Amino acid sequence: MFYREAGQFKSTYAADMAVFPIRQDRIGIAVILLLAFVGVPLIGNDFFTSTVMIPFLVFSLAAIGLNILTGYTGLISLGTAAFMGVGAYAAYKLTTFFPGVNIIVLVLVSGLFSAAIGVLFGLPSLRIKGFYLAVATLAAQFFLQWAFVRVPWLFNYNASGAIEVPQRLFFGIPVTGASASPETRYFVCLVLVVVLTWFASNLVHGKLGRSWMAVRDMDIAAELMGIKLLNAKLLAFAVSSFYAGVAGAMMIFFWYGGGEAADVFNIRLSFNILFMVIIGGLGSLIGSFFGAAFIASLPTILKFGLPALGVPLSGATAEHVTFMLVGALIIVFLIVEPHGLARLWQIGKQKLRTWPFPY
């Protein structure tokens, strides 16, 4: 009875084509943003912010990038972690060359370097697709991961081969480094994710997004309609890699605070991002958040939530249970609901619009 569009008249084309045409949806988005900006800092502690919320935001941004490429354009990629690593190393080098520039600007600019590498490795998509394109992006994963270890210039010839994140201030407040508080790093990640999600929503609902979906459905028909496959596919790789690069820079600078990035951005991370997209829902921005929330929070819930409820579970057992649950859910969703959690959310909203009537 509360989720109704009766009485909500649309007098303009813009209102009729709005992303959230129902008032309740817009109120829900406002409530979610209010909880994210106000509720989480007030209620959550440092542990919750560092181990749940910041990873959730980083993985959400990476999942959005992969969803643009795989869900909206239909191009399979197994090298997301490598493009995230490019963004992380690019941000590290930019902080070395431009120490006086704002760190948030450098994190965003690092995505441009990742986009350029993504376009380079996306060139084979003009001739191959499907399994063969997946193998090509997998080769990019292995090559870039090798470069992260074998090219010492990337980590400033550090003997340990690790990225050492310097302290940077934003209006006098530390946002990176050991002195940066979890709340500050969370706010920076949240603002970046909100802005980039809004940008991605405008992309996929505009002319470019429609061309991507046409290529996904049938590239030959899209080309006959006048869509240039070269521009559409390479732009999809560029935008996807840009988001992955920014997510990688956020992971190192605002989550890990440094470390050996070559070990972080491995093939396992690429598969985890792909699993988030599959479970959350292909071709859905909100599905990226659903998948990231599930996979990012599941290990923490198993390791700390169940023991708090009196269910003893060791860390190694929790990791094995995580693998089994994620694998089982992937099989279930691919068979029962290929569009993932986003489709279940859409069905639930549709039922609310007609409740208590059956149709």
BELTA-V851123 format. One record per backbone hydrogen bond with DSSP energy under -0.5 kcal/mol. CO is the residue of the C=O (numbers start at 1). NH is the residue of the N-H. E is the energy in kcal/mol with one decimal. If there is no record, write none. Layout:
[[CO & NH & E] [CO & NH & E]]
//
This chain:
[[2 & 4 & -1.0] [5 & 8 & -1.9] [7 & 9 & -1.1] [9 & 11 & -0.6] [12 & 16 & -1.7] [13 & 17 & -1.9] [15 & 18 & -0.9] [18 & 21 & -0.5] [19 & 21 & -0.5] [22 & 25 & -0.7] [22 & 26 & -1.5] [23 & 27 & -2.4] [24 & 28 & -2.4] [25 & 29 & -2.3] [26 & 30 & -2.0] [27 & 31 & -2.4] [28 & 32 & -2.4] [29 & 33 & -2.4] [30 & 34 & -2.2] [31 & 35 & -2.6] [32 & 36 & -2.3] [33 & 37 & -2.6] [34 & 38 & -2.4] [34 & 39 & -1.2] [35 & 40 & -2.7] [38 & 42 & -1.5] [39 & 43 & -2.8] [40 & 44 & -2.1] [45 & 49 & -2.3] [46 & 50 & -2.5] [47 & 51 & -2.5] [48 & 52 & -1.6] [48 & 53 & -1.8] [49 & 54 & -2.3] [52 & 56 & -1.9] [53 & 57 & -2.3] [54 & 58 & -2.3] [55 & 59 & -2.8] [56 & 60 & -2.1] [57 & 61 & -1.9] [58 & 62 & -2.0] [59 & 63 & -2.8] [60 & 64 & -2.2] [61 & 65 & -2.0] [62 & 66 & -2.2] [63 & 67 & -2.5] [64 & 68 & -2.0] [65 & 69 & -1.3] [66 & 70 & -3.4] [66 & 71 & -0.5] [67 & 71 & -0.8] [67 & 72 & -2.1] [68 & 73 & -0.6] [69 & 75 & -2.4] [70 & 74 & -0.6] [74 & 76 & -0.6] [79 & 83 & -1.7] [80 & 84 & -2.1] [81 & 85 & -2.2] [82 & 86 & -1.9] [83 & 87 & -1.7] [84 & 88 & -2.0] [85 & 89 & -2.7] [86 & 90 & -2.4] [87 & 91 & -2.3] [88 & 92 & -1.9] [89 & 93 & -2.5] [90 & 94 & -2.4] [91 & 95 & -2.1] [92 & 96 & -1.1] [93 & 97 & -2.4] [94 & 98 & -2.9] [98 & 101 & -1.2] [102 & 106 & -1.8] [103 & 107 & -2.2] [104 & 108 & -1.9] [105 & 109 & -2.5] [106 & 110 & -2.1] [107 & 111 & -0.7] [108 & 111 & -0.7] [108 & 112 & -0.5] [109 & 112 & -1.4] [109 & 113 & -0.9] [110 & 114 & -1.7] [111 & 115 & -2.4] [112 & 116 & -2.0] [113 & 117 & -2.0] [114 & 118 & -2.5] [115 & 119 & -2.3] [116 & 120 & -1.8] [117 & 121 & -2.3] [118 & 122 & -1.1] [119 & 123 & -0.6] [120 & 123 & -0.8] [122 & 125 & -1.5] [123 & 126 & -1.9] [124 & 127 & -1.8] [124 & 128 & -2.5] [129 & 132 & -1.1] [130 & 134 & -2.0] [131 & 135 & -2.0] [132 & 136 & -1.9] [133 & 137 & -2.4] [134 & 138 & -1.9] [135 & 139 & -2.1] [136 & 140 & -1.6] [137 & 141 & -1.9] [138 & 142 & -2.1] [139 & 143 & -2.6] [140 & 144 & -2.6] [141 & 145 & -2.1] [142 & 146 & -1.9] [143 & 147 & -2.2] [144 & 148 & -2.2] [145 & 149 & -0.7] [146 & 149 & -0.8] [146 & 150 & -2.5] [147 & 151 & -1.8] [150 & 152 & -0.8] [151 & 154 & -1.5] [152 & 155 & -0.7] [152 & 157 & -3.1] [153 & 156 & -1.4] [155 & 158 & -1.4] [158 & 161 & -0.9] [162 & 164 & -0.6] [163 & 165 & -0.8] [163 & 259 & -1.8] [168 & 175 & -2.7] [168 & 176 & -1.2] [170 & 173 & -1.1] [173 & 170 & -2.4] [176 & 168 & -0.5] [177 & 180 & -1.2] [181 & 185 & -2.1] [182 & 186 & -2.3] [183 & 187 & -2.3] [184 & 188 & -2.1] [185 & 189 & -2.2] [186 & 190 & -2.7] [187 & 191 & -2.5] [188 & 192 & -2.2] [189 & 193 & -2.5] [190 & 194 & -2.6] [191 & 195 & -2.4] [192 & 196 & -2.5] [193 & 197 & -2.4] [194 & 198 & -2.1] [195 & 199 & -2.0] [196 & 200 & -2.5] [197 & 201 & -2.5] [198 & 202 & -1.9] [199 & 203 & -1.8] [200 & 204 & -2.6] [201 & 205 & -1.5] [203 & 206 & -1.3] [203 & 209 & -1.7] [206 & 210 & -2.1] [207 & 211 & -2.0] [208 & 212 & -2.2] [209 & 213 & -2.3] [210 & 214 & -1.9] [211 & 215 & -2.1] [212 & 216 & -2.4] [213 & 217 & -2.3] [214 & 218 & -2.3] [218 & 222 & -2.2] [219 & 223 & -2.2] [220 & 224 & -2.1] [221 & 225 & -1.5] [222 & 227 & -2.3] [223 & 226 & -1.3] [227 & 229 & -0.8] [228 & 232 & -2.5] [229 & 233 & -2.6] [230 & 234 & -1.9] [231 & 235 & -2.2] [232 & 236 & -1.9] [233 & 237 & -2.3] [234 & 238 & -2.5] [235 & 239 & -2.9] [236 & 240 & -2.4] [237 & 241 & -2.5] [238 & 242 & -2.2] [239 & 243 & -2.2] [240 & 244 & -2.2] [241 & 245 & -2.9] [242 & 246 & -2.4] [243 & 247 & -2.3] [244 & 248 & -2.4] [245 & 249 & -2.3] [246 & 250 & -2.4] [247 & 251 & -2.2] [248 & 252 & -1.9] [249 & 253 & -2.6] [250 & 254 & -2.3] [250 & 255 & -0.9] [251 & 255 & -0.7] [251 & 256 & -3.3] [252 & 257 & -1.5] [252 & 258 & -0.9] [257 & 165 & -0.5] [259 & 163 & -2.9] [259 & 261 & -1.2] [260 & 263 & -1.1] [260 & 264 & -1.0] [261 & 265 & -2.6] [264 & 266 & -1.6] [266 & 270 & -1.4] [267 & 271 & -2.1] [268 & 272 & -2.2] [269 & 273 & -2.4] [270 & 274 & -2.0] [271 & 275 & -2.6] [272 & 276 & -2.1] [273 & 277 & -1.7] [274 & 278 & -2.2] [275 & 279 & -2.9] [276 & 280 & -2.5] [277 & 281 & -2.6] [279 & 341 & -2.6] [280 & 342 & -2.8] [281 & 284 & -0.8] [284 & 288 & -1.0] [285 & 288 & -0.5] [285 & 289 & -1.1] [286 & 290 & -2.1] [287 & 291 & -2.8] [288 & 292 & -2.1] [289 & 293 & -2.5] [290 & 294 & -2.2] [291 & 295 & -2.4] [292 & 296 & -2.4] [293 & 297 & -1.6] [294 & 298 & -1.8] [295 & 299 & -0.7] [297 & 301 & -2.5] [298 & 302 & -2.4] [299 & 303 & -2.5] [300 & 304 & -2.6] [300 & 305 & -1.0] [301 & 305 & -0.8] [301 & 306 & -1.7] [304 & 308 & -1.3] [305 & 309 & -1.1] [306 & 309 & -0.6] [306 & 311 & -2.8] [307 & 310 & -1.3] [310 & 312 & -0.8] [314 & 318 & -2.4] [315 & 319 & -1.8] [316 & 320 & -2.0] [317 & 321 & -2.7] [318 & 322 & -2.1] [319 & 323 & -2.0] [320 & 324 & -2.2] [321 & 325 & -2.7] [322 & 326 & -2.6] [323 & 327 & -2.4] [324 & 328 & -2.4] [325 & 329 & -2.6] [326 & 330 & -2.2] [327 & 331 & -1.9] [328 & 332 & -2.4] [329 & 333 & -2.9] [330 & 334 & -2.3] [331 & 335 & -1.6] [332 & 336 & -3.4] [332 & 337 & -0.6] [333 & 337 & -0.6] [337 & 340 & -2.0] [338 & 282 & -0.6] [339 & 343 & -0.8] [340 & 343 & -0.7] [340 & 344 & -1.3] [341 & 345 & -2.4] [342 & 346 & -2.0] [343 & 347 & -2.5] [344 & 348 & -2.3] [345 & 349 & -2.0] [346 & 350 & -2.1] [347 & 351 & -2.2] [348 & 352 & -1.8] [349 & 353 & -1.5] [350 & 354 & -0.8] [351 & 354 & -0.6] [351 & 355 & -1.3] [354 & 357 & -2.4]]
//
